[in-house]
Amino acid sequence: MTDTKPFMEENDVLKQFMELLNQQNMREQSQDFMELFKYAAGMQLQLAVMADELQGVRQQLSQLQENQPKQVKENLMAKVERIQEKITDLSVRLSAIKDHLVETAVEAVNAFKEKGRTEMCRVVQKGISSVKSALADYREHLIGDNQKQQSDSYGVA
């Protein structure tokens, strides 16, 4: 059974933050924040599906008929392993982004309580800006990896 306590705490923090934004007539910021959070969570789910599919590919490759050249099978298994490593890395990065957004929500609520709306807005903007920057960096990294993977795929056989 998985531990749901961190999820529940995360959910409570986000709920409190969204309520505060709505009370301050900041519905657009609330929607933007949640879209970013849902995007990261959705990508994590997609990566989990991809990891499951790769496990199936791994099983299929292990069952390749013996008449297949050993080098082809080994090259394909190595490529699957590299893809699995990239999926794991990206999943860890997305988890860090979600954690950062939750931390931003906590900091924003505290900033509002201590210094008011202007400070809360500054905290939120800073948090969202760093997440967008991180996502852009990940995107560039993935594009570069994809281009390298495509150029390497010509050498499978």
C-alpha positions in Angstrom: 0.0 0.0 0.0 1.4 3.4 -1.0 1.8 6.2 1.5 -0.7 8.9 0.7 0.3 11.3 3.4 2.7 13.3 1.2 0.0 13.5 -1.5 -2.6 14.7 1.0 -0.2 17.3 2.4 0.6 18.5 -1.1 -3.1 18.6 -1.9 -3.9 20.6 1.2 -1.1 23.1 0.5 -2.3 23.6 -3.1 -5.9 23.9 -2.0 -5.1 26.6 0.6 -3.0 28.5 -2.0 -5.7 28.3 -4.7 -8.3 29.6 -2.2 -6.0 32.5 -1.3 -5.5 33.4 -4.9 -9.2 33.3 -5.6 -9.9 35.4 -2.5 -7.5 38.0 -3.9 -9.3 38.0 -7.3 -6.2 36.4 -8.9 -8.1 33.6 -10.7 -5.9 33.9 -13.8 -2.7 33.3 -11.7 -4.5 30.5 -9.9 -5.3 28.8 -13.3 -1.8 29.4 -14.6 -0.2 27.9 -11.5 -2.4 24.8 -11.6 -1.9 24.3 -15.3 1.8 24.2 -14.7 1.4 21.8 -11.8 -1.0 19.6 -13.8 1.4 19.6 -16.8 4.2 18.3 -14.6 2.0 15.7 -13.0 0.6 14.6 -16.4 4.1 14.3 -17.8 5.0 12.0 -14.9 2.1 9.8 -15.7 3.0 9.6 -19.3 6.6 8.7 -18.4 5.3 5.9 -16.1 3.3 4.5 -19.1 6.4 4.8 -21.3 8.5 2.9 -18.7 5.9 0.1 -18.6 5.9 -0.1 -22.4 9.7 -0.2 -22.4 9.5 -3.2 -20.0 7.4 -4.9 -22.6 9.9 -4.1 -25.4 12.7 -5.5 -23.2 10.8 -8.7 -22.7 10.1 -9.0 -26.5 13.8 -8.4 -27.2 14.9 -11.0 -24.8 12.6 -13.5 -26.6 14.0 -12.8 -30.0 14.7 -15.9 -32.0 18.2 -17.2 -31.7 18.7 -16.8 -35.5 18.8 -13.1 -35.0 22.3 -11.6 -35.0 23.5 -11.2 -31.4 24.8 -7.7 -32.2 21.4 -6.5 -33.3 19.8 -7.7 -30.1 22.5 -6.2 -27.9 22.3 -2.9 -29.7 18.6 -2.7 -29.3 18.8 -3.7 -25.6 21.4 -0.9 -25.1 19.1 1.6 -26.7 16.2 0.5 -24.6 18.3 0.9 -21.5 19.4 4.4 -22.5 15.8 5.4 -23.1 14.8 3.9 -19.7 17.6 6.0 -18.0 16.3 9.2 -19.7 12.7 8.4 -18.6 13.9 7.9 -15.0 16.0 11.1 -15.1 13.1 13.2 -16.5 10.7 11.7 -14.0 13.0 12.7 -11.2 13.3 16.2 -12.7 9.5 16.5 -13.0 9.1 15.4 -9.4 11.5 18.2 -8.4 9.4 20.7 -10.3 6.2 19.6 -8.6 8.0 19.8 -5.2 9.2 23.3 -6.2 5.7 24.4 -7.0 4.4 23.1 -3.7 7.2 24.9 -1.9 6.4 28.1 -3.9 2.7 27.8 -2.8 3.8 27.4 0.9 6.2 30.4 0.6 3.5 32.5 -1.2 0.9 31.8 1.5 3.5 32.7 4.2 4.5 35.8 2.3 0.9 36.9 2.1 0.4 36.4 5.8 3.6 38.3 6.7 3.9 41.0 4.1 0.8 41.1 2.0 -0.3 40.6 -1.6 2.6 42.3 -3.3 5.2 40.0 -1.6 3.0 37.0 -2.4 2.9 38.0 -6.1 6.7 38.3 -6.1 7.2 34.9 -4.6 4.7 33.3 -7.1 6.3 35.0 -10.1 9.8 34.0 -9.0 8.7 30.4 -8.5 6.8 30.1 -11.8 9.7 31.7 -13.7 12.2 29.3 -12.4 9.9 26.3 -13.3 9.4 27.6 -16.8 13.1 28.1 -17.2 13.8 24.5 -15.9 11.1 23.1 -18.3 12.6 25.0 -21.2 16.1 23.6 -20.3 14.7 20.1 -20.1 13.0 20.5 -23.5 16.2 21.6 -25.1 18.1 18.7 -23.5 15.5 16.3 -24.8 15.5 17.7 -28.3 19.3 17.3 -28.4 19.1 13.8 -27.1 16.4 12.9 -29.6 18.4 14.2 -32.5 21.4 12.2 -31.3 19.3 9.1 -30.9 17.9 9.5 -34.4 21.4 9.8 -35.9 22.6 6.8 -33.8 19.6 4.7 -34.9 21.0 4.3 -38.4 23.8 2.1 -36.9 21.5 -0.5 -35.3 22.1 -3.3 -37.7 
